Amino acid sequence: MAELLRLGSFLGFLVLGFGVARAAGPARRRAIQRLLAYVLVLELVVGVCQVDDWPFTSHTIAVGRARADSRVCATELVGLDDAGREWRLDPYTFTPVYHSILQYWLEQGLARLTDAERERVLTFLLARAEESRRRLAAGQALGPERVLGPAGAPYWLLLPRSLAVPSSPYAGLRAYSSCWLVAEGPGRPIARRLLLEHRR
């Protein structure tokens, strides 16, 4: 029954959309108003009831609360200075590629590459990290703030920024698999494993 209601709401959307396409003059304006009212009411119902009614959605990204003792893992990227000291890379280092997308790709895609392809990718990433290091060292912004300044909307409000950079160019790049408990947060990892290291 629920699937039939979803189909009905979608067919209603299509019928009203075709009505807009066929209408002309003042009738077109009324058809557009009906379509907009339909979409707004349906979006409101879907949002309040928290149900999925494709293409109308509740826009739910995450549901429920994580347990405090849940383990969370992510790929952490760091730059290396000449002395081998690690510098956490800012999440906007590889903009326009988002931090989370690059993590997933490193975890899933890097292993499928040949040695030569892998070398090219890591050389490229190190060059991008160095370009961002130079910008931060010069007091310039990264990410959305690069174009819009303080008005630039962040990719995710809770991403920890890492604006400290070495004065000399990065000599290498490392990636770690870092795990922590929800209650402790990413600042206190319970496990950290080296995934890759690339030197200039």
Stockholm file with secondary structure:
# STOCKHOLM 1.0

chainA/1-200         MAELLRLGSFLGFLVLGFGVARAAGPARRRAIQRLLAYVLVLELVVGVCQVDDWPFTSHTIAVGRARADSRVCATELVGLDDAGREWRLDPYTFTPVYHSILQYWLEQGLARLTDAERERVLTFLLARAEESRRRLAAGQALGPERVLGPAGAPYWLLLPRSLAVPSSPYAGLRAYSSCWLVAEGPGRPIARRLLLEHRR
#=GR chainA/1-200 SS CHHHHHHHHHHHHHHHHHHHHHCCTHHHHHHHHHHHHHHHHHHHHHHHHTCCBTTBCCCCCCCSCCCTTCEEEEEEEEEECTTCCEEECCTTTTTTSCHHHHHHHHHHTGGGSCHHHHHHHHHHHHHHHHHHHHHHHTTCCCTTHHHHGGGSCCSCTTCCCCCCCCSSCCCEEEEEEEEEETTTCTTSCSEEEEEEEEEC
#=GC SS_cons         CHHHHHHHHHHHHHHHHHHHHHCCTHHHHHHHHHHHHHHHHHHHHHHHHTCCBTTBCCCCCCCSCCCTTCEEEEEEEEEECTTCCEEECCTTTTTTSCHHHHHHHHHHTGGGSCHHHHHHHHHHHHHHHHHHHHHHHTTCCCTTHHHHGGGSCCSCTTCCCCCCCCSSCCCEEEEEEEEEETTTCTTSCSEEEEEEEEEC
//
